[in-house]
């Protein structure tokens, strides 16, 4: 593709302006099997050349290793990039299936200092609460996050996997720039309540896993058979066993639309997510993850694909037919609490 940069959009009413597609960096250090540091660094640079300026990480990704890995790139391009990281989720190294969630104020302060040190920056551009601990009032958690803004350690606030009610409560405490949640042709539960609330409040949506963790690209059809033993996707119900076989069949309409445009399955899946900004009248900045420069070029090119009304209608039924939840334990997702 050419080096023409992608369009831009604003995160929230007062948030930063970023490319309409960001880059999820988790897989460069964590979750998706063996990594290639050199290819990942080349991917970061290529993304920036294409106008991708929002880079997403978290302290949970590789026990902080992802933040450390990204730090040299961020330092080299500090004025060009928007750094998004998260707190609240810990994954014990001895049991990657477990999740520990903390939203208490002392932990938030501990977490932000650790992230600032690993990233080696003076301030985090967009700081997300990664998951919600329902035992801590959201007013306490967001109140502490707001203090970090006033102290200059954080510039803008975000929330991940929150309900519409939680979003409204948070917005009453401090402006929220972005809500991050899974949103794709396979995962559309946030459209019922979260998306309307975000539109009403002037909050941007940042969809993670817009490619269905790679399943929507056709790159694998069964996690147990196709992926390495350390791949996180082997823990997700929709990618294994009978569910995987049923869900692979749902890609046929995506394939039909892709052939009509002469593009890949993944590009149609991304184009669908990008087009939700028009469908729902709010900023939508998906953050597909990749570790390959060629793939980031392909993903960025999807911002220029416009699906017809008929194509959108053809793709509409897919999510309702997906077999299996997106997590084995849905309590920590917004859908599990709505």
C-alpha positions in Angstrom: 0.0 0.0 0.0 1.1 3.6 -0.3 2.4 5.6 2.6 -0.6 7.9 2.8 -1.6 8.2 6.4 -4.9 7.0 7.8 -7.6 9.5 8.9 -7.7 10.8 12.5 -10.3 10.9 15.3 -10.5 12.4 18.8 -10.6 10.3 22.0 -13.4 11.8 24.0 -14.5 15.4 24.1 -11.2 16.7 25.3 -8.9 13.7 24.6 -6.0 13.5 22.1 -6.3 13.2 18.4 -5.1 9.8 17.1 -5.2 7.7 13.9 -8.6 6.0 13.4 -6.8 2.7 14.0 -4.4 2.0 16.8 -2.0 -0.9 17.5 -2.5 -3.5 20.2 1.0 -4.4 21.4 0.2 -7.3 23.9 1.2 -10.1 21.5 4.7 -8.6 21.2 5.6 -9.9 24.6 2.7 -12.1 25.8 -0.2 -14.5 25.2 0.1 -15.5 21.5 3.1 -17.9 21.5 6.7 -17.2 20.4 7.6 -13.6 19.7 10.2 -11.9 17.4 11.5 -8.7 19.0 13.1 -7.5 15.8 9.9 -8.0 13.7 7.9 -6.3 16.5 10.2 -3.3 16.5 9.8 -3.0 12.7 6.1 -3.3 13.1 6.0 -0.4 15.6 8.0 1.9 13.2 5.9 0.9 10.2 2.6 1.6 12.1 3.8 5.1 12.9 4.7 5.7 9.2 1.2 4.8 8.3 -0.4 7.3 10.8 -1.1 4.8 13.6 -0.4 6.8 16.7 -2.3 5.1 19.6 -0.2 2.3 21.1 -1.9 0.0 23.6 -0.2 -2.0 26.4 -0.9 -2.9 30.0 1.1 -3.7 33.1 -0.3 -7.3 33.0 1.2 -8.1 29.7 4.2 -10.3 30.4 4.3 -9.0 34.0 5.4 -5.6 32.8 7.7 -6.8 30.1 5.5 -5.4 27.3 5.8 -1.9 28.8 9.6 -2.3 29.0 9.8 -3.6 25.5 7.9 -0.6 24.1 9.8 2.0 26.1 12.7 2.7 23.6 10.2 3.2 20.8 8.1 5.6 22.8 11.2 7.6 23.9 12.3 7.9 20.3 8.9 9.1 19.1 7.5 10.7 22.3 5.9 13.7 20.6 4.3 11.5 17.9 2.7 8.7 19.9 -0.2 8.4 22.3 0.7 5.9 25.0 -2.1 3.9 26.5 -1.5 1.5 29.4 -3.7 -0.1 32.1 -3.8 -1.2 35.7 -6.0 -3.5 37.8 -5.3 -7.0 36.3 -2.7 -9.3 37.5 -2.0 -12.8 36.0 0.0 -15.1 38.3 3.0 -16.5 36.3 2.4 -20.0 37.9 -1.2 -20.1 36.8 -2.0 -18.1 33.6 -5.7 -19.1 33.8 -6.1 -17.0 37.1 -7.0 -13.3 37.2 -6.5 -11.1 40.2 -8.4 -7.7 40.0 -7.6 -4.7 42.2 -9.1 -1.2 42.0 -8.3 0.1 45.5 -6.6 3.5 45.7 -3.3 2.3 47.2 -2.9 -0.3 44.5 -3.7 2.3 41.7 -0.9 4.6 43.0 1.5 1.7 43.2 0.6 0.6 39.7 1.0 4.0 38.1 4.4 4.5 39.6 5.6 1.1 38.3 4.2 1.7 34.8 5.9 5.2 34.6 9.2 3.6 35.6 8.9 0.7 33.1 7.8 3.1 30.3 10.4 5.7 31.3 8.0 8.6 30.7 6.9 11.5 32.9 3.2 11.0 32.1 0.9 8.4 30.6 -1.3 9.7 27.9 -4.3 7.4 28.4 -4.6 5.4 31.6 -7.2 2.6 31.7 -8.8 0.7 34.5 -8.2 -2.8 32.9 -11.0 -4.6 34.8 -13.6 -3.7 37.4 -13.4 -4.9 41.0 -17.0 -4.7 42.0 -16.0 -4.7 45.7 -14.4 -1.2 45.4 -16.8 1.7 44.6 -16.0 3.0 41.2 -16.1 6.5 42.7 -13.1 5.7 44.8 -11.2 4.2 41.9 -11.9 6.9 39.4 -11.4 9.5 42.1 -7.9 8.3 42.6 -7.3 8.2 38.8 -8.5 11.8 38.6 -5.9 12.7 41.3 -3.3 11.3 39.0 -4.4 13.6 36.3 -4.2 16.6 38.6 -0.7 15.5 39.7 0.4 15.3 36.1 1.2 11.6 36.1 -1.7 10.8 33.7 -3.2 13.0 31.0 -6.5 11.2 30.2 -8.6 8.4 31.7 -10.1 5.3 30.2 -12.1 2.3 31.3 -12.1 -1.3 30.0 -14.9 -3.7 30.1 -17.3 -1.5 32.1 -21.1 -1.5 32.0 -23.1 1.5 30.9 -24.0 2.2 34.6 -20.3 2.1 35.6 -19.4 4.4 32.8 -22.0 7.0 33.8 -20.8 6.8 37.4 -17.2 7.3 36.4 -18.0 10.2 34.1 -19.7 12.0 37.0 -16.3 11.9 38.8 -14.0 12.8 35.9 -14.2 13.0 32.0 -13.6 9.6 30.5 -11.8 9.7 27.1 -12.3 6.1 26.0 -13.9 2.8 26.8 -12.1 -0.3 25.7 -14.0 -3.5 25.1 -14.1 -6.4 22.8 -16.0 -5.5 19.7 -16.0 -7.4 16.4 -18.2 -9.4 14.0 -18.1 -12.2 16.7 -18.6 -10.0 19.8 -21.3 -7.3 19.8 -22.7 -7.4 23.3 -21.6 -3.8 24.1 -24.0 -2.5 21.4 -27.0 -3.0 23.7 -26.0 -0.5 26.5 -22.3 0.5 26.5 -22.2 2.0 23.0 -25.3 4.2 23.5 -24.0 5.4 26.8 -20.6 6.3 25.3 -22.3 8.2 22.5 -24.4 10.1 24.9 -21.4 11.0 27.1 -19.0 11.8 24.3 -16.7 8.9 25.0 -14.8 7.1 22.3 -14.9 3.4 21.8 -11.6 1.5 21.5 -12.4 -2.1 20.4 -9.8 -4.7 21.3 -9.7 -8.0 19.4 -11.5 -6.6 16.4 -10.2 -9.6 14.4 -11.6 -12.0 16.9 -8.1 -12.8 18.2 -7.1 -13.8 14.7 -10.0 -16.2 14.1 -11.7 -13.8 11.8 -8.7 -13.7 9.5 -8.9 -17.5 9.0 -5.3 -17.9 10.3 -6.4 -20.7 12.6 -9.5 -22.8 12.9 -9.0 -24.7 16.1 -6.8 -23.4 18.9 -6.1 -26.9 20.3 -4.8 -28.2 17.0 -3.3 -25.0 15.4 -1.7 -23.0 18.2 1.2 -23.6 20.6 0.6 -24.8 24.1 1.4 -21.4 25.6 -1.1 -19.6 23.4 -3.8 -17.8 25.5 -6.5 -18.6 22.9 -6.5 -22.2 23.9 -8.3 -21.0 27.1 -11.2 -19.4 25.2 -14.3 -21.5 24.7 -15.2 -20.3 21.2 -11.9 -21.3 19.7 -11.8 -25.0 20.7 -13.7 -28.2 20.1 -17.1 -28.2 18.5 -17.4 -24.4 19.1 -14.4 -23.8 16.8 -15.8 -25.9 14.0 -19.2 -24.2 14.2 -17.6 -20.7 14.3 -15.3 -21.4 11.4 -18.4 -22.0 9.2 -19.6 -18.5 10.1 -16.7 -17.0 8.1 -18.4 -17.8 4.8 -20.2 -14.4 4.4 -17.0 -12.6 5.4 -15.2 -14.5 2.7 -17.9 -13.6 0.2 -17.5 -9.9 0.9 -13.7 -10.1 0.9 -13.8 -11.7 -2.5 -16.0 -8.9 -3.8 -13.5 -6.3 -2.7 -10.4 -8.3 -3.6 -9.1 -8.0 0.0 -8.5 -10.4 2.9 -11.0 -11.7 5.5 -9.2 -9.7 8.2 -9.6 -6.4 6.2 -13.3 -6.9 6.0 -13.6 -7.7 9.7 -11.7 -4.5 10.4 -13.6 -2.4 7.9 -16.8 -3.6 9.6 -15.5 -2.4 13.0 -14.2 0.9 11.6 -17.6 1.5 10.0 -19.4 1.3 13.3 -18.3 5.0 13.9 -20.9 5.9 11.2 -23.5 3.3 12.2 -23.4 4.4 15.9 -22.3 8.0 15.5 -19.3 8.0 17.8 -15.5 7.7 17.4 -14.4 4.1 17.1 -10.7 3.4 17.1 -9.9 -0.3 17.0 -6.6 -1.6 18.1 -5.8 -4.8 16.1 -2.6 -6.5 17.3 0.1 -7.8 15.1 3.9 -8.4 15.2 4.5 -8.2 11.5 5.1 -5.0 9.4 3.2 -6.5 6.4 0.2 -7.2 8.5 0.1 -3.7 10.0 0.0 -2.4 6.4 -2.9 -4.7 5.6 -4.7 -3.6 8.7 -4.2 0.1 8.0 -5.5 -0.4 4.5 -8.8 -1.5 5.9 -9.6 2.0 7.0 -10.2 2.8 3.3 -12.7 0.1 2.7 -16.4 1.0 2.8 -19.0 -1.7 3.0 -22.3 -1.3 1.3 -25.7 -1.6 3.0 -26.2 -5.0 1.5 -22.8 -6.2 2.7 -23.5 -5.0 6.2 -26.8 -6.8 6.1 -25.0 -10.0 5.0 -22.6 -9.8 7.9 -25.3 -8.7 10.5 -26.4 -12.2 11.7 -22.9 -13.6 12.4 -22.5 -12.5 16.1 -25.8 -14.0 17.1 -24.7 -17.4 15.8 -21.3 -17.6 17.5 -20.8 -20.7 19.7 -19.1 -20.2 23.1 -18.4 -17.2 25.3 -15.4 -15.0 24.7 -14.0 -15.9 28.1 -14.2 -19.0 30.2 -15.2 -16.7 33.1 -17.4 -13.8 31.9 -17.7 -12.2 35.4 -14.9 -9.7 34.5 -16.5 -8.6 31.3 -19.1 -5.9 30.9 -21.5 -8.5 29.5 -21.2 -10.6 32.6 -22.5 -7.7 34.7 -25.0 -6.0 32.5 
